[in-house]
Amino acid sequence: MDLKVREVLRRAGVELDPLELLQLPLALTKDGRVAPLGEEVPVADNSWTMAHVKLKPISQLWTATGTAPFPVTTAPRHEAFLVLLESTASVYCMTMGRPETDAEFERLYRQLRRHPDGRDAHPLFEYLQAAARLYLSLQDVSRAEYEALTDRLSKLARIAHTHVGSTNYHRIMLSGVDIPRA
């Protein structure tokens, strides 16, 4: 957790509860590409009150020491992590006007688990990484919990994958259909 981030958001009037309603607004360049995030990341709440915060790398935000307590289901306190990352992915796809494939979602989530502070050529990765950094800035999470959560997202994308080019994960995520988080 990073108490400085929490304080900056509070001072700006950003509503932190519930966490899953926070958003990382996407900006587009003049040529229609997703603008890279700067040093400070924009964060908006449900009423679009916005603030810019500087987020630490994921590996510096693992503050808890617990093990992953959810082998079959996600702990209720971490459900917001899944929703925040999925909504970030959803907003990205809507902004770009096309869904990413199930295989690409699986790859991006796997990359986020294996190389949390790494880089990826896909612009969505930076936003997923920022969403994870935001959540970890606001909640105590251990490395084991983080890895279990990102693994859960990767598995959800893999479960949705039915054929080359399938976009079932995107369709299910956007439609609000409740998919099992097992």
N, C-alpha and C positions, 0 to 999 in steps of 0.2 A: 504494500500500500504506500502511496505517496500523499502525505497529508497536505503538501503544498498544492497539489492539483485539486484536491477536494476544496481547499480554501479559496483558490482562484475562481473555481466554478461557483461556489456559494456567493462570493462577493459580487460576481457578475449577475447573480440572480438566476442561474441555471438550476432548475429543479432536479435533484439527484435521485429522487425516489418516485417511481421505480426506475432502477438502473436500465432496464431493458428498453425504456422509451428514449434513451439518449441516442443521438445520431451523429455521424461524422459526415457532414454535407460534402458532396462531391462538387468540384469545380471543373469546368471544361475550358480548354484553351480555345483560341479563335478558330483553329482547324478541327475542332470537335473531339479532341483527345482529352482523356482525363488528366487534369493538371496534377503533377506530383505534389505530395504534401511537403510543406516547408518545415522549418524547425519547430514552429508552433502549429498545433493541430486544431482545426475548428471543431467545437463540440456544441451541439444544440439540443435543447430539451423538447418536449412535446409541444410547447407553445412557441417554438422557434426562438427562444431566448438563446443567444449565442455568446460564447467566449472562446478565446484561443489559449491553449495551454501547451506547455512544453512537457512531453512525456519521456520518461526514462526508457531505456531498452528493457525488453521483457525479462532478460536474465537478472536484471537488477531489481525487479519487482516481485520476485518470489520471496515473500516475507513469512509465510506460514511454514511449519515443519511437518505437517500431517501427511499421511499417505492418502492415496485416492480411495475414498470411502464408498465409491459407487461402482461396483463391478457390473451391475446389471442396469441400474437406473441412475440418473443424474441427481445429485443432492439438490433439494429445492433451492438452497442458497446460491447455487451455481447455474440454475436454469437461465438466469439473465445473461450469462456469458454466451450461451448458445444462441439466444434470441438476438443479442447485440451483433454477433458475427453474422448470423443469417440475415438480419435486416440490412446490414452493411452490404452484403453480397447482393441482396435483392435490389437495393437502391442503385447499386452499380449497374446491374443488368437492365433495369428500367431506364436509367440515364443513357446507357449505350444503345438501347433499342433492340437488344438481342440477348438471348440467354447464353450462358456458358454451358458447356457440356458437363455431364455428370463426372466424366473422367477428369476434366480440368478442375472441377471443384475438389474432387478427391485429392488430386495432386497438390493443389494450393494448400489445403488443410494439412496434408502430410508434411509439406514443406514448412508450414508454420510450426508443426510439432517438432520436426527434426532440427530445423535451423531457425529458432524463434527470432534471433536478431539478424538473420541473413537477408539477402536481397533476392529478388526474382524479377525477370523481365516483364511479367504480366503486371499491369498497373493495379489490378484488384488486390494483389498480394500486399502492397503497401497499406491499403485501406483496411484489410483484414488484420494486419499486424497492428495498425493504429487502434483498431477497435479492441483488440486483445490488450494492448498497452493501457488503454483507457480503463477497461474493466479491472485490470490488475492494479491500477493506480487507486482505485476506489474500494477494492476488497482485498482482504488477506487471502492469498492463494499460494499453495506450495508448488514446487516444480512437478511433483507427482500428480497433483490435481490438475494442473495446467495441461500436462501431457495426456492425461485421461480425457479431458474435455476436448482437446483438439483431435485426439484419436476418435472420439465419439462422432465429431463432425465428419471426419474422413470416412468413417464406416457408414454414416447416413448417406453420403454421396455414393459410396460403393453399392449399397443396398438398392438405391434408386436406379443404378446403371443397368439397362437391359440390352443395349446394343451400341455399336459404334455411333457416336453422334447424338446419343439420347440426351434429353434435357429434362428428364423426369424430376430430378432433385430441384431444379429451378421452378418447374411448374408446381410441384407440391409445396415448395417453400412459399411461393407467391400466393397460392390459392388459399393458404391457411389450413389446409388439410392436416390433421394431427397425425404425424407419422411416429411410430414407436421409437423411442430413444434408447432402445436396447442395443 
